[in-house]
Amino acid sequence: MFAEQGWDDAAEPLPRSARAGRTPGKRRLPGAARDGEAARKRPRKRKKAGEPRAAAGELPAGPDEPRQVGQRPDTGTGTAPGPGGRGEPPPRPGPLSMPADGAAEPAEERGEPAGLSRRQRRNRQKRLRQQEPSAAPDGERGSGPGPPEPPGPAEAPPEPRSGRAAALRARMEERLLGARFRYLNQQLYTGSSRDAARLFRDDPAAFRLYHRGFERQVRRWPERPVQRIVRYLRRRPASLVVADFGCGDCTLAASVKNQVHCFDLVPLSPRVTVCDMAKVPLAAEAVDVAVFCLALMGTNLQEILAEANRVLKLGGTLLVAEVASRFEDTRAFLRAMTQLGFKTVSKDLSSSYFYVLEFTKTGPARPGPAPGLRLRPCLYKRR
């Protein structure tokens, strides 16, 4: 009988609840472990960002009370499960999504579009952090607008562009100076020495302006012709008396030990004697050397050179330094000088800027015209 009953029990299939180790008719409580194996954790809903956690020691909600988010249904305590159902805490919201009191704000209040995934929300917060203004003075980013800064000193008005105005004024003055210099230069070369003396006697400032323009032109040359004449006189005895026709600022007289008579139309130095170059206040045969350094101006060249012959001693030296472009025919000029009582000693035509000619007095000037005694007017082009 027992054998039959045992066979019958063995032959009858067991119910599913008996195979699972449970008592038939009894429902397994959530979290209860089976016989011989650990209880499996029931996956729970993912906690949304912005839902507060249950405080430690908080009682579970009753059947009629709403259960707090984060409470376990069986004990009322614990941490809501993470995305994998392992009890992990939910992802912490970024610093931009937290208000000043530490509580999370809904996505709509933070200005975030709804339906963003965790990665999209994190990337968006990263971009917003990069677009934030520079850090505060203490190196930390503020979570809100700080206290208003005290008003600083009023900004000074922008300075006038004095440098630019000064440069423009200097450029305009230079143009005016160049224009007046060209005008005066033309008057000196196209008129007689008497006209030039009258011009600068009536307007002494015009001569100073002309001299400034003249110095600016000569400064561009590789060598000043007056320095060539200074070297010549330094090789000669210091006892020689010199007459400087058209002396300017008396550079020659200040550079040599010789006695120098300085003549010009306007006194730029106390040494200057103002006179017409065709009629200087010197006795006949009073000097040993006569110098014309860029001073053969005017249409009455024959009168001016005849006056130099008058004041020179017999055998005296005449030095002429003149702009090279003024000579139309150098040989014709030298032949005309012979008619005026001069013999050519040397000529230096090597420079493209000026020529230096040396003559000696052989006798008084012969009367009559000297057809080859011509020099072009030194006219400067407008630049």
QUIUR-V688549 format. One line per field, one symbol per residue. ss: DSSP state (H for helix, E for strand, - for the rest). A space follows every 10 residues. Layout:
ss = ???
This chain:
ss = -HHHHHHHHH H----HHHH- ---------- ---------- ---------- ---------- ---------- ---------- ---------- ----HHHE-- ---E------ -------HHH HHHHHHHHHH ---------- ---------- ---------- -HHHHHHHHH HHHHHHHHHH HHHHHHHHHH --HHHHHHHH HH-HHHHHHH HHHHHHHH-- ----HHHHHH HHHH------ EEEEE----- HHHHH---EE EEEE------ -EEE-E--E- ------EEEE EEE------- HHHHHHHHHH HEEEEEEEEE EEEHHHE--H HHHHHHHHH- -EEEEEEE-- ---EEEEEEE E--------- ----E----- ---
